[in-house]
Each structure stands twice: as C-alpha cells, then as structure tokens.
C-alpha cells in the first residue's frame, strides 16, 4: 500500500478568520496543504456574483437558509442539507442568504475564479 502523499490535517472552520469572496465571506481550510488536493470552506453568502472555475469542481452543502442556487442560469431550490455538484465551467451563485459547507477539488485558488464580462 502506498504511503499518503500528505499528512492528515485538521481545522476548526469557526476559528479561521473570514475573508471576502465573490459570494460574501468564506473561511477556507487546507488551501495551503500540499499537494493541493482539496479544500473545505464555511461560506456565508449575502450577495453572490455569478462566477465559474476552469479547474475546480465544487460541492456545496447548504447548512442554513432557504434560497435558490443558480447553475448555468437555472435556479434550483436550496435548503438545509441540499447538495450541489458544480463541475468546472458551470456558472454559479446563490440567490439569497445562506451558510454552506463547500468542498473544492482541487483546493481553492483565487486564480481559478472567472466572471463573464
């Protein structure tokens, strides 16, 4: 059996300093863990801007809020424990206020966030 390529890591998302993002505020864990396999975010959405990623697949799991998640222009109802698989190239945003757990594969990279003109 091959040895893991990185050591295990832990995080307390509520202890990570929030930072602004295109959706509102995010607390990102594991973005600096090599080899950049994945990251997890606690995302608080208040005014999301539609965007997409060329490399990352994201999985959103809604924790709080009854809103809509827009995927390529189609609005989908979202509430606690709704989950969304968002492949690269999919324009996406939340409409309304929500809290979600987001897994990014590979790890989130600000250079991989794009907006239509």
N, C-alpha and C positions, 0 to 999 in steps of 0.2 A: 504494500500500500504506500502510495506517495505521501510525503510529508506535506502539510499545508503550506501554501506559499506565503502566508502571513500569520502572525499570532492572533489569537482571539482578542476581541476588543469589546468594551462595554461603554455605555453612555447613559446619562440621565438627561433626557431631552429638555426637561423643565429647568435644568441648571445651565444650559447653554444660552449665551447671550443672543437675543433675537437680532436679526438684521433684515433690512428692507429687501424686498424682491418684487418681481413683476406682479405678484398676486397679493402682496400685503407684507406679512412678517414671517420669517422662517427661522427655525433652529435646526441646523444641519449637523449630523454626526457622521463620522467616518469618511468625510471627504478627503482627508489627508492620509488615510491609511493605505499604504501600498499593498497591492498593485492597482488600487482604484476600482475594485470590482463592483462595489455598490455603496450607496449612502442611504441614510434614512433621515427624514425631516419631519418636524412638527410644524405644520403650516397653518397659519391663521390668515384667512382670506377676508379682505374687506373691499377691495376694488381691483379685481384682477384684469389684466390686459392679455388679450389673446396672443399666444406665442407658440413656438414649436421648437423641437430639438432635432438635430440631424443625426446624433449618435445615440442619445439616451432613450431607453424605454422607461416609463414611469408607471407605477401602480399607486393609485390614490385609494385610501380607505377613509371614508368620512367618519369622523368621531362625533361631531356636533353640528347641528344646523339642518334645516330643511330648505334646500336650494335646488339649483339646476347646475349641471356640469355640461358645458358646451364642447362637443368634439366635432371638428370639421364643420362647424356651423349648425349642428343638430343639438338641441337642448335635451338633456336627459334628467329626469327627476333624481334627486340625491338626498338621502337622509342618513342617520346613523347606521353604520355598518354596510352602506353601499360601497361597492368597489368598482374601480375603473382601470382597465389596462390600456395604456396610452403609448402606442408604438412610435418610433421616430417618424417625423414628418406630419404628425397629427396636430392640427391647430387646436388649442385647448385653453379653457379658462372656467372658473366657477362664477356663477351669477348669483350674487348674494353673499352673506357672511357665513363662513363655515370654519371648522377646525378639522384638519385631516392629517393622517399619517401618510407620508409619501416615501416610497422606495424608488430610488433611481439606479438603473443598471445600464452602463457603468456609473460610477459615482458622479454626482452633480458637478458640473463645470460651467462657470458663468460664460465661458467662451462658446458653449453649446446652447445658447438661448437666442432665438431669432424672432423677429417681428416683421409682419408684412408692412409694406410702405403705405 
